[in-house]
């Protein structure tokens, strides 16, 4: 139920903001707006405003529209013709069409700024032990390294405030095929060494968890402690207790919770046979030897070990809070970065450099909406900001059925001095609809594949 409510609330807000952008600029340009609708199909709520606009909420909330007075859609009384959309100047028509995507981008700026003003909890940029054979391990990074900043080739140093920001920088550099220099230091802020991650050597088609597995930086550093135990699990059977700190496994020192989890997963043979482990654990002032027999479990067709306990303490956190102007600038920068990354990913998918599996449809978006809502208001606001940026950027694509397609028509009119002919307008609209339906089909197929996978 939470997922459904969070999805509907997000969709309604983002559509309303988008259409309100069109609506307000249309009124400012002197255009008469006949209907402002959230959703399609049969109206379930309707109200007439003083200026003659009919506000509607319809039964299918997967979009919306603003219907303006237009001679191309029917007869217009002589006295109303100056208020018809088609009789406006090119500059006014362009402003009205561009206002929808612009409203979504402005909403994203405000949401990112709001989170920055109120403060957000984030893990410190301290890395866990890199995965064996990963790019980070080969570069010499170790669990507990504090990443103070990143630097792309030929660019200035970018200080880091959180682990989330480190993942963002890694994602951008990997998708751009750029190596990234990490400035490693200590808690006092003193840089002790520089490490270069050769991200240009990674074949990157998807920005997903597998990318970070290859890089080797999966999670922030956490102490190798045993958390809550599940009844009947291997950890409880072995006599482990919540709060036990694991010092070594089979004689090998444990660097952090991430490494301990990896060793537990690897404690099963390819045919599903469990391999016993001897853990040395610190319990209060005692050091105890505990024999643990992880239970085999199949995950995506691969046998992995489980101990039936939460492994790893909570990572070290910090609260990031910004002042009024600083927070607003943070919102502008983050919106620009997300928009640029969205455009870059779309281009990579178009040229075949990135997989079409990166496209997500309503099922995945609804799932993310529910997850973010369950994690709290801050996570939900960040989700809304991300989707608002995506909606703004996607609507600017030069597809005839989108706002970007109409802007493309106006660019042609500005260059040639004449509008696109009705014949070509019809052809382009049909082609755009086919292409858009194709993209939606791929996105929904990806949703179903993720759901079944």
Buried (B, 14 or more C-beta within 10 A) or exposed (E): EEBEEBBEBBBBBBBBBBBBBBBBBBBEBEBBBEBBBBBBEEBEEEEEEEEEBBBBBBEEBEBBBBBBBBEEEEEBEEEEEEBBBBBBEEEBBBBBBBBBBBBBBBBBBBBBBBBBBEEBEBBBBBBBBBBEEBBBBEBEBBBEBBBBBBBBEEEEEEEBBBBBBBBBBBBBBBBBEBBBBBBBBEEEEEEEEEBEBEBBEBEBBBBEEEBBEBBBBBBBBBBBBBBEBEEEBBBBBBEBBEEBBBBBBEEEEBBBBBBBBBBBBEBBEEEEEBEEBEBBBBBEEEEBEBEBBBBBBEEEEEBBBBBBBBBBBEBBEBEBEBEEEEBBBBBBEBBBBBBEBBBBBBEBBEEEBBBBBBBBBBBBBBBBBBBBBEEEEBBBBBBBBBBBBBBBBBBBBBBBBBBBBBBBBBEBBEEEEEBBEEEEBEEBBEBBEEBBEEBEEBBBBBBEEBEEE
